Amino acid sequence: MREAKQQLPVAFAFVNDGKEWHGGLNYFRSLFLALQTLPESTIQPTAFIGAKADIAEYGFPESVKVIRDSAFDRRSHRWILNKLATLLFGIPWVTNRVLLREGLNILSHGSPGSNSGIKTIGWIPDFQHMHLPHFFPAKELKRRTKLYRDLIAKCDLVIVSSESARADFQHFSPHFAGKARVLRFCAVPVISSDEAVVDVRLTYNLSCPFFYIPNQAWAHKNHLTAIRALAELQKHYPDVKVVCSGSLSDYRNPAHLNALRSEIAQRGLTDRFILLGVIPYPHIAPLMRESRAVINPSMFEGWSTTVEEAKALGVPLILSGIDVHREQCERGEAAFFDSLDAIALAALMRDKIESENSERDHLDVRSVAERQHERASEFARTYLRIVTELRDSPHSQ
């Protein structure tokens, strides 16, 4: 009789952060789904969420064990006590006790606490503030630098999303460079019944060819270059649209949205460059599939969720030529342009329109699925190796 695998419970803490953290939740959903499909995985993801949280908003697969506690409800009494303990003593006493009470001594993608008895894997999505400091207020730059230094110093290991981010880590904190572990995110899309029936062309009035940018309207996401590219493209193809979805607020630059709208209006693109704002998640995949290509003109990314989702669907990509985009598409899945070169972007968009047959007309669906399964398996296996390494190592605190 085959011996049952011994489960390795790993904690993930989710403080109620509202509905704006779409990229982060997609990241964790994909990680949990990837682990679920990996035969050799022994990890039991355990999500700690607030007592008042709406579990449906998280969309976790059934394999995830969920534990509720008010310490994860923002501004609750226990949350405030935990913040005070962390501030005064460097230890999040309240949440640590919750984890230990449930028999968990590994916290993933979390914040550490000195001598807590809990091994911690930190997570730094990117080092954008090193490359684009002008997009951050001085106070935010100082806060983020301190947060990263504390996390790196106190965590046992730290996950970064790319080799590019590992190089930034080594530059930012050379003394702790050995703690960095690269975990390349891979989207694992779930086809819902809502997605299967939605007619996005009808829903969003898209009878003409369109390109899709599923990015938040933040300054570094660089919608301005896409607006200027569309203005250039309009000289030859006046009916083409660019459709954007994602949050329309930039907490670091509140005036940015008005600047985008002003640029759109000045170039006569009010009915051609469409800012939808946040849309239902099941609408994103159909919009990707119906578009001529997904565009990401961003000046900086940690590891783009939207690029991974488009790859998973076999959708053509037009990307800014930043290092991490090239790392994400090292098998030739994308066409690249300089992030500030609107003329080059317009030329690539024109190529997609003028192609008599879309790449997807000849797409080997089985090949896309197999490649995506490989990526998801490697995502899960790499994470399993990181957790196993931590489990078997002495606690660094």
Secondary structure, 3 states (H helix, E strand, C coil): CCCCCCCEEEEEEECCCCCCCHHHHHHHHHHHHHHHCCCCCCEEEEEEECCCCCHHHCCCCCCCEEEECHHHCCCCHHHHHHHHHHHHHCCCHHHHHHHHHCCCCEEECCCCCCCCCCEEEEECCCCHHHHCHHHCCHHHHHHHHHHHHHHHHHCCEEEECCHHHHHHHHHHCHHHHHHEEECCCCCCCCCCHHHHHCCHHHHCCCCCCEEEECCCCCHHHCHHHHHHHHHHHCCCCCCCEEEECCCCCCCCCCCHHHHHHHHHHHCCCCCCEEECCCCCHHHHHHHHHHCCCEEECCCCCCCCHHHHHHHHHCCCEEEECCHHHHHHCCCCCEEEECCCCHHHHHHHHHHHHHCCCCHHHHCCHHHHHHHHHHHHHHHHHHHHHHHHHHHHCCCCC
